């Protein structure tokens, strides 16, 4: 039996996959909001010549990468949780259980956005680590506590 509390054990592929799907929904919703804002600005500044803007593939991919990376970086560096992680009771932490800094959160976000398939490694790794976790020495654990400092105080 492990010395870890059940609430702080590494999260598995199903829970992490559901959290990632929720986070994808958040990012796509933000992108939809950005598109609607562009539509509104175009409508306000030239109502007679209005047409819906084309969603160019390269621009859309670039906006997706930027929004997703920024979203993940801010969430992980400040609380260790994204919206999906809150819903699923997860937290991304360093190996010693602390929050990661901005640089490591940004690197992890970039790797997760560009190489999302790295999450699949959780299914075969006995310690439930993604490729990003292995590379950056992070861990995603079950943690239902709302504040990391409260969770650390009870360890």
C-alpha positions as CSV (number, residue, x, y, z in Angstrom):
1,X,0.0,0.0,0.0
2,X,1.3,3.5,-0.9
3,X,2.0,6.2,1.8
4,X,0.2,8.7,-0.4
5,X,-3.4,9.8,0.5
6,X,-5.8,8.4,-2.1
7,X,-6.7,12.0,-3.0
8,X,-3.1,12.8,-4.0
9,X,-2.3,9.8,-6.2
10,X,-1.4,10.2,-9.9
11,X,-4.4,10.7,-12.2
12,X,-5.1,8.1,-14.9
13,X,-5.7,8.5,-18.6
14,X,-9.6,8.5,-18.5
15,X,-9.8,11.3,-15.9
16,X,-7.0,13.3,-17.6
17,X,-8.6,12.8,-21.0
18,X,-12.0,14.1,-19.8
19,X,-10.3,17.1,-18.3
20,X,-8.4,17.7,-21.6
21,X,-11.7,17.5,-23.5
22,X,-13.3,20.1,-21.2
23,X,-10.3,22.3,-21.6
24,X,-10.5,22.0,-25.4
25,X,-14.1,23.1,-25.1
26,X,-13.0,26.2,-23.1
27,X,-10.4,27.1,-25.7
28,X,-12.8,26.7,-28.6
29,X,-15.4,28.8,-26.8
30,X,-12.8,31.5,-26.3
31,X,-12.0,31.3,-30.0
32,X,-15.6,31.6,-30.9
33,X,-15.8,34.7,-28.7
34,X,-12.8,36.2,-30.5
35,X,-14.5,35.6,-33.8
36,X,-17.8,37.2,-32.6
37,X,-15.8,40.2,-31.4
38,X,-14.2,40.6,-34.8
39,X,-17.6,40.3,-36.4
40,X,-19.0,43.0,-34.0
41,X,-16.1,45.4,-34.7
42,X,-16.5,45.0,-38.4
43,X,-20.2,45.6,-38.2
44,X,-19.8,48.7,-36.0
45,X,-17.2,50.3,-38.2
46,X,-18.5,49.5,-41.7
47,X,-22.2,48.4,-41.5
48,X,-22.9,49.1,-45.2
49,X,-19.9,47.0,-46.3
50,X,-20.3,44.3,-43.7
51,X,-19.4,40.6,-44.5
52,X,-18.5,37.8,-42.2
53,X,-14.7,37.4,-42.0
54,X,-13.2,34.3,-43.5
55,X,-11.7,31.9,-41.0
56,X,-8.4,31.1,-42.7
57,X,-6.8,27.8,-41.7
58,X,-3.4,29.1,-40.8
59,X,-4.8,32.1,-38.8
60,X,-7.2,29.7,-37.0
61,X,-4.5,27.3,-36.1
62,X,-2.2,30.1,-34.9
63,X,-5.0,31.6,-32.7
64,X,-5.7,28.1,-31.3
65,X,-2.1,27.5,-30.4
66,X,-1.8,31.0,-28.8
67,X,-5.1,30.8,-26.9
68,X,-4.5,27.2,-25.7
69,X,-0.9,27.9,-24.6
70,X,-1.8,31.1,-22.8
71,X,-4.8,29.4,-21.1
72,X,-2.8,26.4,-19.9
73,X,0.2,28.5,-18.8
74,X,-1.8,30.9,-16.7
75,X,-3.9,28.2,-15.1
76,X,-0.9,25.9,-14.3
77,X,1.4,28.7,-13.0
78,X,-1.3,30.3,-10.8
79,X,-3.3,27.4,-9.3
80,X,-2.1,24.2,-11.0
81,X,-5.7,23.7,-12.3
82,X,-7.5,24.3,-15.5
83,X,-11.3,24.3,-15.8
84,X,-11.2,20.7,-16.8
85,X,-8.9,19.9,-13.8
86,X,-11.3,21.6,-11.4
87,X,-14.2,19.6,-12.7
88,X,-12.3,16.3,-12.5
89,X,-10.5,17.1,-9.2
90,X,-7.0,17.3,-10.6
91,X,-4.0,19.5,-10.1
92,X,-0.7,19.7,-12.0
93,X,2.2,20.0,-9.6
94,X,6.0,19.6,-9.6
95,X,7.5,16.4,-8.3
96,X,7.6,17.8,-4.8
97,X,4.0,18.8,-4.9
98,X,4.4,22.5,-5.3
99,X,3.1,24.7,-8.1
100,X,5.4,25.0,-11.1
101,X,6.7,28.4,-12.1
102,X,5.8,30.4,-15.2
103,X,8.6,29.1,-17.4
104,X,7.9,25.5,-16.7
105,X,4.1,26.0,-17.0
106,X,4.7,27.7,-20.4
107,X,7.0,25.0,-21.6
108,X,4.5,22.3,-20.6
109,X,1.6,24.2,-22.2
110,X,3.5,24.5,-25.5
111,X,4.4,20.8,-25.4
112,X,0.8,19.8,-24.6
113,X,-0.6,21.9,-27.3
114,X,1.9,20.9,-30.0
115,X,2.3,17.2,-28.9
116,X,-1.0,16.3,-27.3
117,X,-0.5,12.7,-28.1
118,X,2.1,12.7,-25.2
119,X,-0.9,12.3,-22.9
120,X,-1.5,8.8,-24.2
121,X,1.7,7.7,-22.5
122,X,-0.2,7.9,-19.2
123,X,-2.0,4.6,-20.2
124,X,1.2,2.6,-20.3
125,X,3.4,4.3,-17.7
126,X,3.2,2.6,-14.3
127,X,3.5,6.0,-12.5
128,X,0.8,7.5,-14.8
129,X,3.1,10.2,-16.3
130,X,2.6,11.8,-19.7
131,X,5.6,12.4,-21.9
132,X,5.4,16.1,-20.9
133,X,5.4,15.0,-17.2
134,X,8.5,12.9,-17.7
135,X,10.4,15.6,-19.6
136,X,9.5,18.5,-17.2
137,X,9.3,16.6,-13.9
138,X,5.6,17.3,-13.3
139,X,2.7,15.2,-12.1
140,X,-1.1,15.4,-12.4
141,X,-2.7,14.2,-9.2
142,X,-6.1,13.8,-7.7
143,X,-6.7,16.8,-5.5
144,X,-10.2,18.0,-4.5
145,X,-8.8,20.7,-2.2
146,X,-9.6,24.2,-3.6
147,X,-6.3,25.7,-2.5
148,X,-2.9,24.1,-2.9
149,X,-1.7,25.5,0.4
150,X,-4.5,23.8,2.2
151,X,-3.7,20.5,0.5
152,X,0.0,20.8,1.5
153,X,-0.9,21.6,5.1
154,X,-2.9,18.4,5.4
155,X,-0.1,16.1,4.0
